[in-house]
Amino acid sequence: MYEGKYPHKRYRITLEFLQKHISKEVKILDLGVENPFSEIMKTEGFNIENTSGEDLDIDFKSVSNSNAEVVTAFEIFEHLIAPFNVLREIKADKLVASIPMRLWFSSAYRSKTDPWDRHYHEFEDWQFDWLLEKAGWKIVDSVKWTNPTKKIGFRPLLRFFTNRYYLVYAERA
């Protein structure tokens, strides 16, 4: 999945943020198939179940039928054509979600081999805030961070100073 580039910093920040806002006793629905971070959440004692890989632009059953108290969505919404629709279908009152932010110096990510591994959206923070607000969510807390690389060049230098990820804790408005 990460081609030898395990995102340690992103996982550490995300886990600390999750632990700050979500009790381990509540049931969590994690949007997306099981992945390395959902395994970390389980190891840390969170009660989590994942969706099954269905197209969340079209099929909301796993979301609308869930009795989870919290929904997590880590780097999922950028892959959807219409994330507003699934955000409206969430029955839980709490949401923890992260997105890769749009970088002015880099085009949107697109895998040439995996059609599921493409970004339809790369949001600016205000766009994601607005999407959540329009879908009925109120942001309670958020954090942004950079994602430097160990490469040489102008764009790698910019990654030291430009926020790449945005993580929010929101409650149903």
Backbone as a chain_set.jsonl record, in Angstrom:
{"seq": "MYEGKYPHKRYRITLEFLQKHISKEVKILDLGVENPFSEIMKTEGFNIENTSGEDLDIDFKSVSNSNAEVVTAFEIFEHLIAPFNVLREIKADKLVASIPMRLWFSSAYRSKTDPWDRHYHEFEDWQFDWLLEKAGWKIVDSVKWTNPTKKIGFRPLLRFFTNRYYLVYAERA", "coords": {"N": [[0.817, -1.202, 0.0], [1.911, 1.278, 0.818], [4.284, 1.227, -0.462], [6.822, 0.802, 0.784], [7.079, 3.156, 2.237], [6.15, 3.855, 4.963], [3.879, 5.837, 6.736], [4.878, 7.196, 9.346], [4.878, 9.636, 10.899], [2.355, 10.795, 10.25], [0.627, 8.778, 11.189], [1.278, 8.783, 13.937], [0.509, 11.395, 14.787], [-2.208, 11.331, 14.114], [-3.163, 9.212, 15.738], [-2.64, 10.26, 18.343], [-4.391, 12.462, 18.295], [-6.857, 11.178, 17.971], [-6.947, 9.703, 20.377], [-7.139, 11.818, 22.134], [-9.731, 12.777, 21.725], [-11.633, 10.676, 21.51], [-13.199, 8.075, 23.25], [-12.093, 4.823, 24.197], [-14.055, 2.99, 24.628], [-16.262, 3.35, 22.996], [-18.114, 2.466, 20.018], [-16.669, 2.353, 16.821], [-16.976, 3.227, 13.441], [-14.964, 2.822, 10.78], [-14.338, 4.386, 7.843], [-13.565, 2.858, 4.841], [-11.486, 0.107, 3.776], [-9.914, -2.441, 5.867], [-6.746, -1.471, 7.062], [-3.278, -0.477, 7.534], [-3.427, 1.571, 9.527], [-5.955, 1.175, 10.735], [-5.46, -1.241, 11.934], [-3.564, -0.434, 13.831], [-5.225, 1.154, 15.412], [-6.906, -0.827, 16.513], [-5.007, -2.348, 17.934], [-4.35, -0.455, 19.848], [-6.579, -0.54, 21.398], [-9.062, 0.414, 20.555], [-12.497, 0.056, 19.622], [-13.323, -1.029, 16.712], [-14.736, -1.189, 13.463], [-14.497, -1.795, 9.985], [-15.572, -0.455, 6.793], [-16.489, -2.262, 3.798], [-15.157, -1.882, 1.391], [-16.859, -1.034, -0.513], [-18.208, 1.21, -3.002], [-18.383, 4.266, -1.82], [-19.478, 6.527, -2.891], [-21.765, 5.722, -4.083], [-22.954, 3.556, -2.703], [-24.296, 3.535, 0.365], [-25.03, 1.872, 2.428], [-23.544, 0.512, 4.486], [-22.82, 2.633, 6.047], [-25.205, 4.038, 6.682], [-26.601, 2.006, 7.985], [-25.129, 1.483, 10.205], [-24.557, 1.293, 13.726], [-22.643, 2.651, 15.06], [-21.019, 4.913, 17.311], [-19.168, 6.745, 16.642], [-17.618, 7.934, 13.688], [-14.813, 7.36, 11.715], [-12.667, 8.723, 9.262], [-10.069, 8.5, 7.486], [-8.095, 9.969, 5.23], [-9.943, 9.487, 3.058], [-12.071, 10.95, 1.892], [-11.028, 12.452, -0.228], [-10.931, 10.701, -2.308], [-13.484, 10.344, -3.18], [-16.125, 11.222, -5.426], [-18.351, 12.656, -4.634], [-18.283, 13.525, -1.653], [-20.02, 14.78, 0.109], [-22.482, 13.442, 0.141], [-22.112, 10.93, 1.515], [-21.274, 11.945, 3.96], [-23.629, 13.125, 4.877], [-25.167, 10.882, 5.346], [-24.171, 9.67, 7.603], [-24.898, 8.405, 10.769], [-23.869, 8.582, 13.294], [-22.846, 10.765, 15.999], [-20.369, 11.873, 16.16], [-17.363, 12.659, 14.448], [-14.216, 11.903, 13.139], [-11.902, 12.976, 10.979], [-9.55, 13.026, 8.3], [-7.661, 14.669, 5.739], [-5.585, 14.852, 2.803], [-4.08, 17.872, 2.084], [-4.547, 20.283, -0.527], [-1.842, 21.078, -2.562], [-0.232, 23.857, -3.773], [1.918, 23.667, -5.42], [1.965, 21.193, -6.564], [0.39, 18.692, -8.497], [-2.803, 16.945, -8.226], [-2.867, 13.719, -6.705], [-2.52, 10.677, -8.532], [-2.807, 7.382, -9.155], [-1.475, 5.335, -11.636], [-2.009, 2.701, -12.025], [-3.926, 1.717, -10.211], [-7.266, 2.173, -10.014], [-8.754, 2.882, -7.749], [-7.037, 4.259, -6.214], [-6.809, 7.167, -6.41], [-7.001, 10.701, -6.355], [-9.797, 12.577, -6.381], [-10.532, 14.943, -5.259], [-8.492, 17.411, -3.803], [-8.403, 19.11, -1.061], [-8.456, 22.525, 0.111], [-8.05, 23.794, 3.424], [-10.263, 25.434, 4.173], [-12.17, 24.684, 2.32], [-12.727, 22.029, 3.015], [-13.701, 22.455, 5.598], [-16.03, 23.871, 4.949], [-17.443, 21.967, 3.448], [-17.953, 20.068, 5.479], [-19.517, 21.653, 7.222], [-21.76, 22.248, 5.541], [-22.762, 19.689, 5.337], [-23.772, 19.25, 7.8], [-22.133, 19.236, 10.091], [-20.163, 20.337, 12.907], [-17.086, 21.709, 13.451], [-14.944, 20.948, 16.065], [-12.321, 20.697, 16.899], [-9.068, 20.895, 15.413], [-6.135, 20.04, 13.485], [-3.111, 20.663, 11.703], [-0.393, 19.552, 9.639], [2.971, 19.234, 8.35], [4.592, 17.351, 5.701], [7.441, 16.444, 5.234], [9.913, 15.337, 2.837], [12.658, 13.123, 2.077], [14.148, 14.084, -0.062], [15.911, 15.904, -2.626], [15.486, 19.172, -3.847], [13.305, 21.766, -5.189], [10.472, 21.449, -4.707], [10.498, 19.382, -2.666], [11.756, 20.933, -0.673], [9.785, 22.904, -0.212], [7.86, 21.301, 0.989], [8.69, 21.096, 3.588], [7.703, 23.336, 4.819], [5.067, 23.721, 4.115], [1.821, 22.922, 4.992], [0.52, 19.65, 4.776], [-1.354, 17.772, 5.636], [-4.614, 17.641, 7.109], [-6.592, 17.398, 9.899], [-9.584, 16.74, 11.575], [-11.853, 16.994, 14.342], [-15.202, 16.581, 14.646], [-18.585, 17.358, 15.504], [-22.02, 16.422, 15.263], [-24.04, 18.983, 14.073]], "CA": [[0.0, 0.0, 0.0], [2.734, 2.484, 0.918], [5.493, 1.015, -1.249], [8.005, 0.981, 1.606], [7.123, 4.499, 2.831], [5.172, 3.854, 6.044], [3.73, 7.232, 7.195], [4.989, 7.207, 10.811], [4.471, 10.927, 11.469], [0.907, 10.927, 10.083], [-0.031, 7.84, 12.096], [1.481, 9.23, 15.32], [-0.335, 12.566, 15.034], [-3.606, 10.902, 14.034], [-3.464, 8.424, 16.931], [-2.698, 11.177, 19.488], [-5.612, 13.258, 18.143], [-7.968, 10.261, 18.236], [-6.945, 9.431, 21.815], [-7.551, 13.054, 22.808], [-11.146, 13.081, 21.544], [-12.534, 9.528, 21.442], [-13.038, 7.043, 24.263], [-11.88, 3.481, 23.639], [-15.235, 2.171, 24.875], [-17.311, 3.574, 22.0], [-18.0, 1.728, 18.761], [-16.203, 3.211, 15.73], [-17.017, 2.773, 12.056], [-13.872, 3.435, 10.027], [-14.626, 4.322, 6.416], [-12.46, 2.267, 4.092], [-11.135, -1.27, 4.133], [-8.863, -2.574, 6.87], [-5.49, -0.912, 6.581], [-2.323, -0.442, 8.645], [-3.825, 2.421, 10.65], [-7.057, 0.553, 11.472], [-4.825, -2.247, 12.783], [-2.986, 0.299, 14.961], [-6.34, 1.531, 16.285], [-7.307, -2.039, 17.238], [-3.932, -2.656, 18.879], [-4.433, 0.537, 20.915], [-7.76, -0.819, 22.215], [-10.298, 0.994, 20.029], [-13.503, -0.883, 19.124], [-13.438, -0.514, 15.356], [-15.066, -2.034, 12.316], [-14.28, -1.082, 8.724], [-16.469, -0.729, 5.682], [-16.02, -3.433, 3.05], [-14.577, -1.551, 0.102], [-17.902, -0.605, -1.44], [-18.059, 2.568, -3.533], [-19.155, 5.129, -0.919], [-20.197, 7.528, -3.673], [-23.007, 5.12, -4.562], [-23.511, 2.605, -1.744], [-24.161, 4.067, 1.735], [-25.668, 0.953, 3.385], [-22.717, 0.243, 5.671], [-22.802, 3.855, 6.852], [-26.55, 4.341, 7.191], [-27.061, 0.912, 8.844], [-24.219, 1.331, 11.339], [-24.946, 1.87, 15.017], [-21.43, 3.185, 15.674], [-21.16, 6.231, 17.926], [-18.148, 7.596, 16.025], [-17.128, 7.537, 12.369], [-13.508, 7.885, 11.344], [-12.442, 8.733, 7.811], [-8.696, 8.97, 7.336], [-7.708, 10.027, 3.818], [-10.979, 8.801, 2.268], [-12.952, 11.863, 1.158], [-10.416, 12.935, -1.458], [-11.147, 9.683, -3.339], [-14.896, 10.327, -3.563], [-16.615, 12.276, -6.311], [-19.323, 13.461, -3.89], [-18.204, 13.178, -0.226], [-21.158, 15.361, 0.818], [-23.552, 12.455, 0.285], [-21.829, 9.987, 2.586], [-21.254, 12.72, 5.205], [-25.03, 13.314, 5.294], [-25.725, 9.576, 5.725], [-23.605, 9.218, 8.882], [-25.845, 8.508, 11.89], [-23.109, 8.882, 14.513], [-22.789, 12.182, 16.361], [-18.982, 12.318, 16.192], [-16.594, 12.344, 13.254], [-12.799, 12.256, 13.112], [-11.568, 12.806, 9.562], [-8.363, 13.729, 7.81], [-7.508, 14.779, 4.293], [-4.375, 15.503, 2.316], [-4.421, 19.208, 1.593], [-4.114, 20.669, -1.862], [-0.563, 21.785, -2.594], [-0.208, 24.728, -4.944], [3.079, 23.359, -6.254], [1.926, 19.796, -6.969], [-0.936, 18.3, -8.977], [-3.487, 15.921, -7.44], [-2.301, 12.377, -6.809], [-3.252, 9.742, -9.385], [-2.119, 6.139, -9.479], [-1.705, 4.917, -13.025], [-2.338, 1.282, -12.041], [-5.044, 1.384, -9.325], [-8.306, 3.193, -10.157], [-9.248, 3.298, -6.436], [-5.993, 5.056, -5.574], [-6.748, 8.442, -7.112], [-7.644, 11.792, -5.635], [-10.672, 13.438, -7.156], [-10.436, 16.234, -4.568], [-7.498, 17.729, -2.787], [-9.055, 20.279, -0.487], [-7.851, 23.488, 1.011], [-8.723, 23.612, 4.709], [-11.553, 26.115, 4.211], [-13.106, 23.903, 1.513], [-13.144, 20.886, 3.817], [-14.558, 23.01, 6.651], [-17.312, 24.227, 4.341], [-18.1, 20.694, 3.147], [-18.476, 19.518, 6.738], [-20.591, 22.534, 7.679], [-22.924, 22.037, 4.676], [-23.263, 18.34, 5.58], [-24.365, 19.197, 9.134], [-21.125, 19.007, 11.121], [-19.5, 21.494, 13.508], [-15.708, 21.361, 13.808], [-14.624, 21.257, 17.449], [-10.867, 20.798, 17.01], [-8.377, 20.524, 14.176], [-4.679, 20.15, 13.478], [-2.474, 20.538, 10.382], [1.031, 19.313, 9.742], [3.743, 19.1, 7.113], [5.049, 16.007, 5.355], [8.707, 16.583, 4.512], [10.493, 14.149, 2.222], [14.127, 13.094, 2.128], [14.614, 14.284, -1.425], [16.508, 17.206, -2.884], [14.782, 19.91, -4.888], [12.462, 22.882, -4.765], [9.228, 20.952, -4.101], [10.774, 18.798, -1.348], [12.018, 22.022, 0.269], [8.491, 23.497, 0.136], [7.122, 20.37, 1.863], [9.107, 21.335, 4.981], [7.017, 24.515, 5.335], [3.682, 23.755, 3.667], [1.006, 21.869, 5.591], [0.032, 18.65, 3.823], [-2.502, 17.041, 6.174], [-5.58, 18.378, 7.924], [-7.341, 16.44, 10.695], [-10.618, 17.434, 12.34], [-12.847, 16.329, 15.182], [-16.449, 17.319, 14.453], [-19.807, 16.803, 16.085], [-23.231, 16.731, 14.523], [-24.489, 20.336, 14.428]], "C": [[0.859, 1.264, 0.0], [4.074, 2.344, 0.214], [6.76, 1.324, -0.454], [8.112, 2.323, 2.295], [6.037, 4.62, 3.89], [5.078, 5.253, 6.653], [3.728, 7.37, 8.726], [4.48, 8.512, 11.43], [2.954, 11.087, 11.399], [0.172, 10.013, 11.054], [0.107, 8.279, 13.552], [0.556, 10.393, 15.657], [-1.806, 12.178, 15.045], [-4.006, 10.119, 15.28], [-3.566, 9.319, 18.167], [-3.987, 11.996, 19.464], [-6.839, 12.403, 18.461], [-8.074, 9.974, 19.731], [-7.401, 10.639, 22.621], [-9.078, 13.215, 22.799], [-12.116, 11.897, 21.664], [-12.182, 8.498, 22.51], [-12.872, 5.68, 23.586], [-13.103, 2.583, 23.815], [-16.302, 2.301, 23.788], [-17.042, 2.753, 20.74], [-17.679, 2.702, 17.632], [-16.416, 2.503, 14.392], [-15.942, 3.543, 11.31], [-14.172, 3.269, 8.543], [-13.386, 3.848, 5.667], [-12.17, 0.865, 4.591], [-10.08, -1.276, 5.232], [-7.541, -2.154, 6.253], [-4.515, -0.848, 7.754], [-2.766, 0.437, 9.812], [-5.016, 1.836, 11.41], [-6.514, -0.563, 12.375], [-4.175, -1.592, 14.007], [-4.087, 0.686, 15.938], [-6.798, 0.333, 17.121], [-6.279, -2.399, 18.294], [-3.964, -1.716, 20.078], [-5.708, 0.407, 21.746], [-9.049, -0.185, 21.74], [-11.183, -0.111, 19.459], [-13.907, -0.426, 17.729], [-13.903, -1.593, 14.394], [-14.911, -1.17, 11.072], [-15.411, -1.358, 7.749], [-15.777, -1.773, 4.802], [-15.398, -3.129, 1.694], [-15.602, -1.177, -0.946], [-17.641, 0.831, -1.894], [-18.959, 3.498, -2.722], [-19.77, 6.337, -1.622], [-21.599, 7.035, -4.02], [-23.717, 4.306, -3.49], [-23.237, 3.075, -0.316], [-24.625, 3.084, 2.804], [-24.833, 0.726, 4.647], [-22.661, 1.449, 6.599], [-24.168, 4.097, 7.484], [-27.085, 3.245, 8.116], [-26.201, 0.727, 10.085], [-24.796, 1.96, 12.601], [-23.723, 2.392, 15.779], [-21.703, 4.583, 16.216], [-20.211, 7.251, 17.303], [-17.841, 7.037, 14.641], [-15.756, 8.167, 12.183], [-13.353, 7.757, 9.833], [-11.067, 9.348, 7.568], [-8.264, 8.831, 5.881], [-8.646, 9.201, 2.945], [-11.706, 9.787, 1.364], [-12.345, 12.393, -0.131], [-10.606, 11.95, -2.614], [-12.579, 9.665, -3.865], [-15.224, 11.475, -4.503], [-17.509, 13.227, -5.517], [-19.303, 13.099, -2.404], [-19.358, 13.738, 0.6], [-22.222, 14.302, 1.113], [-23.301, 11.478, 1.421], [-21.763, 10.709, 3.939], [-22.663, 12.938, 5.754], [-25.646, 12.019, 5.81], [-25.232, 9.081, 7.085], [-24.614, 9.461, 9.998], [-25.143, 8.868, 13.204], [-23.068, 10.388, 14.743], [-21.37, 12.748, 16.353], [-18.254, 11.812, 14.96], [-15.154, 12.79, 13.458], [-12.341, 11.944, 11.691], [-10.315, 13.584, 9.211], [-8.335, 13.683, 6.292], [-6.091, 15.232, 3.969], [-4.785, 16.847, 1.728], [-3.87, 19.442, 0.193], [-2.8, 21.45, -1.752], [-0.489, 22.586, -3.88], [0.913, 24.371, -5.909], [3.091, 21.909, -6.745], [0.513, 19.437, -7.416], [-1.507, 17.186, -8.103], [-2.887, 14.546, -7.73], [-3.185, 11.489, -7.687], [-2.373, 8.533, -9.662], [-2.463, 5.756, -10.911], [-2.156, 3.462, -13.108], [-3.569, 0.911, -11.214], [-6.118, 2.466, -9.402], [-8.92, 3.654, -8.827], [-8.275, 4.248, -5.754], [-5.752, 6.347, -6.362], [-7.489, 9.49, -6.29], [-8.495, 12.618, -6.592], [-10.623, 14.86, -6.6], [-9.114, 16.289, -3.815], [-7.922, 19.091, -2.285], [-8.057, 21.271, 0.094], [-8.634, 23.358, 2.309], [-10.112, 24.241, 4.732], [-12.601, 25.357, 3.387], [-13.619, 22.7, 2.301], [-14.052, 21.336, 4.961], [-15.963, 23.286, 6.115], [-18.108, 22.97, 3.991], [-18.716, 20.101, 4.405], [-19.647, 20.34, 7.259], [-21.872, 22.295, 6.867], [-23.564, 20.667, 4.915], [-23.792, 18.172, 7.007], [-23.406, 18.937, 10.273], [-20.548, 20.322, 11.624], [-18.113, 21.051, 13.96], [-15.409, 21.866, 15.218], [-13.12, 21.472, 17.631], [-10.255, 20.378, 15.676], [-6.876, 20.692, 14.358], [-4.201, 19.971, 12.035], [-0.998, 20.242, 10.608], [1.65, 19.115, 8.362], [4.12, 17.638, 6.891], [6.342, 16.107, 4.554], [9.162, 15.256, 3.913], [12.007, 14.24, 2.3], [14.693, 13.178, 0.717], [15.197, 15.681, -1.545], [15.733, 17.878, -4.009], [13.904, 20.999, -4.31], [11.181, 22.404, -4.084], [9.476, 20.235, -2.776], [11.075, 19.853, -0.28], [10.7, 22.667, 0.725], [7.685, 22.606, 1.081], [7.536, 20.493, 3.332], [8.263, 22.442, 5.627], [5.518, 24.544, 5.035], [2.904, 22.606, 4.29], [0.455, 20.95, 4.512], [-1.222, 17.945, 4.318], [-3.325, 17.93, 7.092], [-6.487, 17.345, 8.581], [-8.333, 17.195, 11.554], [-11.388, 16.454, 13.225], [-14.092, 17.188, 15.072], [-17.593, 16.584, 15.136], [-20.991, 17.236, 15.247], [-23.766, 18.074, 15.017], [-25.933, 20.318, 14.933]], "O": [[0.572, 2.212, -0.731], [4.91, 3.244, 0.286], [7.657, 2.013, -0.94], [9.148, 2.615, 2.893], [5.102, 5.405, 3.731], [6.101, 5.808, 7.053], [2.684, 7.632, 9.323], [3.72, 8.475, 12.398], [2.331, 11.474, 12.388], [-0.803, 10.431, 11.677], [-0.846, 8.16, 14.322], [-0.107, 10.38, 16.694], [-2.567, 12.645, 15.893], [-5.087, 10.344, 15.824], [-4.489, 9.154, 18.965], [-4.608, 12.2, 20.507], [-7.754, 12.859, 19.146], [-9.17, 10.0, 20.291], [-7.993, 10.48, 23.688], [-9.651, 13.73, 23.759], [-13.307, 12.106, 21.899], [-11.026, 8.102, 22.657], [-13.45, 5.428, 22.528], [-13.173, 1.516, 23.203], [-17.165, 1.431, 23.676], [-15.902, 2.398, 20.439], [-18.324, 3.741, 17.494], [-16.078, 1.33, 14.235], [-15.998, 4.769, 11.216], [-14.253, 2.147, 8.043], [-12.293, 4.385, 5.85], [-12.564, 0.49, 5.695], [-9.436, -0.262, 5.5], [-7.254, -2.438, 5.09], [-4.91, -1.146, 8.881], [-2.514, 0.095, 10.968], [-5.083, 1.988, 12.63], [-7.051, -0.801, 13.457], [-4.234, -2.145, 15.105], [-3.914, 0.565, 17.15], [-7.05, 0.477, 18.317], [-6.637, -2.722, 19.427], [-3.645, -2.121, 21.196], [-5.901, 1.163, 22.699], [-10.05, -0.238, 22.455], [-10.691, -1.085, 18.889], [-14.742, 0.466, 17.583], [-13.512, -2.755, 14.5], [-15.162, 0.035, 11.104], [-16.117, -2.361, 7.861], [-14.62, -2.123, 5.036], [-15.139, -4.052, 0.922], [-15.273, -1.019, -2.122], [-16.925, 1.575, -1.225], [-20.174, 3.511, -2.923], [-20.513, 7.094, -0.999], [-22.511, 7.836, -4.227], [-24.941, 4.358, -3.377], [-22.102, 3.024, 0.158], [-24.615, 3.428, 3.986], [-25.368, 0.747, 5.755], [-22.475, 1.297, 7.807], [-24.268, 4.334, 8.687], [-27.943, 3.524, 8.955], [-26.517, -0.108, 10.933], [-25.435, 3.012, 12.556], [-23.768, 2.554, 16.999], [-22.504, 5.337, 15.663], [-20.417, 8.46, 17.416], [-17.807, 5.822, 14.443], [-15.559, 9.351, 12.456], [-13.842, 6.81, 9.216], [-10.929, 10.567, 7.459], [-8.091, 7.724, 5.371], [-8.209, 8.332, 2.191], [-11.937, 9.493, 0.191], [-13.083, 12.753, -1.048], [-10.457, 12.328, -3.776], [-12.855, 9.038, -4.887], [-14.666, 12.566, -4.386], [-17.446, 14.444, -5.694], [-20.221, 12.428, -1.932], [-19.647, 13.225, 1.682], [-22.791, 14.271, 2.204], [-24.204, 11.224, 2.219], [-22.157, 10.14, 4.958], [-22.862, 12.935, 6.969], [-26.561, 12.06, 6.633], [-25.822, 8.164, 7.657], [-25.123, 10.57, 10.16], [-25.771, 9.402, 14.118], [-23.232, 11.18, 13.815], [-21.179, 13.953, 16.519], [-18.488, 10.699, 14.489], [-14.897, 13.912, 13.895], [-12.386, 10.795, 11.252], [-10.055, 14.658, 9.755], [-8.899, 12.792, 5.658], [-5.462, 15.922, 4.771], [-5.742, 16.928, 0.957], [-2.858, 18.864, -0.203], [-2.678, 22.368, -0.942], [-0.669, 22.034, -4.966], [0.863, 24.732, -7.085], [4.098, 21.441, -7.277], [-0.458, 19.838, -6.775], [-0.78, 16.56, -7.331], [-2.461, 14.256, -8.848], [-4.413, 11.532, -7.609], [-1.335, 8.638, -10.315], [-3.616, 5.85, -11.331], [-2.639, 3.029, -14.154], [-4.2, -0.111, -11.486], [-5.906, 3.572, -8.905], [-9.546, 4.713, -8.781], [-8.647, 4.96, -4.822], [-4.669, 6.588, -6.895], [-8.476, 9.191, -5.619], [-7.977, 13.273, -7.497], [-10.666, 15.841, -7.342], [-8.68, 15.285, -3.249], [-7.815, 20.095, -2.99], [-6.959, 20.902, 0.512], [-9.762, 22.865, 2.302], [-11.047, 23.641, 5.261], [-13.786, 25.384, 3.719], [-14.809, 22.39, 2.258], [-15.051, 20.682, 5.261], [-16.958, 22.966, 6.764], [-19.317, 22.92, 4.216], [-19.873, 19.681, 4.395], [-20.657, 19.782, 7.688], [-22.951, 22.156, 7.444], [-24.768, 20.502, 4.719], [-24.214, 17.079, 7.385], [-23.824, 18.46, 11.328], [-20.452, 21.297, 10.879], [-17.983, 20.124, 14.76], [-15.593, 23.044, 15.527], [-12.697, 22.321, 18.416], [-10.846, 19.611, 14.916], [-6.413, 21.39, 15.261], [-4.799, 19.232, 11.254], [-0.422, 20.625, 11.627], [0.967, 18.868, 7.369], [3.983, 16.803, 7.785], [6.347, 15.883, 3.344], [8.832, 14.186, 4.425], [12.564, 15.307, 2.558], [15.603, 12.433, 0.353], [15.0, 16.529, -0.675], [15.37, 17.239, -4.997], [13.777, 21.135, -3.094], [10.834, 22.89, -3.007], [8.723, 20.458, -1.828], [10.698, 19.689, 0.88], [10.523, 22.945, 1.911], [6.907, 23.112, 1.89], [6.811, 20.044, 4.219], [8.126, 22.479, 6.85], [4.783, 25.32, 5.646], [3.281, 21.444, 4.136], [-0.016, 21.406, 3.47], [-2.07, 17.559, 3.513], [-2.812, 18.834, 7.752], [-7.082, 16.513, 7.896], [-7.974, 18.183, 12.195], [-11.547, 15.275, 12.907], [-14.056, 18.382, 15.366], [-17.566, 15.367, 15.316], [-20.965, 18.285, 14.603], [-23.928, 18.284, 16.219], [-26.479, 21.365, 15.279]]}, "num_chains": 1, "name": "protein.A"}
